[in-house]
Amino acid sequence: MKRRRLPSVLFLLALALLSLAFRRYLSLPLPIGASWFAGGSDALLRRLAAIDVGGDQILAEVAALLANSGILLGSRRGTQIDAHDLVIRLNNARVAGFARNVGAQTGISFVNSNILHRCAVRSAVTTPGCGCHTYGRTVPLAMYVCQPAHLLDALICNATATPESPFPLLVIDARLGALCARIAKYYSMRCFVAATGQPPSNWTRSHDERYFHYLSALQAVVMVLGACEVR
């Protein structure tokens, strides 16, 4: 008797529908009649900046956020970077051999889910907990979910984790992604209007809104602003 494959098909269909819903949620369109240039978004950003989350939510007074470009090569800023209360590195940027320039301390590793996916494909079968923590098992991954299907990678890695090989993971709240999407779209529209003199309604003619998105570095910056005491 042939094995039935219908449940697998339904499962993939459910993931596809979930992905579509997830992307629509991140778009967060403005209400009908609202304008990005009628003070609404500026007011939104000002209200968010004025919110006092309370001292118990502050993780550090000063933090360093480092991407994985080569701009720090030869800078000899390692000691200065390590002096911060919290050091966050993006997408498993290399540290070994470059500590003199980029430091050696890491408190959080911020990654998009593509990074975890590529690592899990290589190591899920052979390494407990997948071994995707470049800076050690005690440094948690803060993961931005690019595709809902990548949550399966997190489930697989967590299922194979052991007390000796843990899998510390923080999944970024989708509402933070929605906020970043609105910020990126607002400033993109603002630059478009300033550069072309055209109304904001023409923005979609120059940008395919279905694929417009922001870099994960923007989300990391917003996360740091929320975790640190901004002076």
HELIX and SHEET records of a PDB file:
HELIX    1   1 LEU A    6  SER A   27  1                                  22    
HELIX    2   2 GLY A   40  ALA A   50  1                                  11    
HELIX    3   3 GLY A   55  GLN A   57  5                                   3    
HELIX    4   4 GLY A   78  ASP A   82  1                                   5    
HELIX    5   5 ALA A   99  VAL A  102  1                                   4    
HELIX    6   6 SER A  113  SER A  123  1                                  11    
HELIX    7   7 PRO A  148  HIS A  150  5                                   3    
HELIX    8   8 LEU A  151  ALA A  159  1                                   9    
HELIX    9   9 ALA A  174  THR A  196  1                                  23    
HELIX   10  10 PRO A  200  ASN A  202  5                                   3    
HELIX   11  11 TRP A  203  SER A  206  1                                   4    
HELIX   12  12 SER A  216  ALA A  227  1                                  12    
SHEET    1   A 5 ALA A  63  LEU A  66  0                                        
SHEET    2   A 5 LEU A  86  LEU A  90  1                                        
SHEET    3   A 5 ILE A 108  ASN A 112  1                                        
SHEET    4   A 5 LEU A 141  TYR A 144  1                                        
SHEET    5   A 5 LEU A 169  VAL A 171  1                                        
END                                                                             
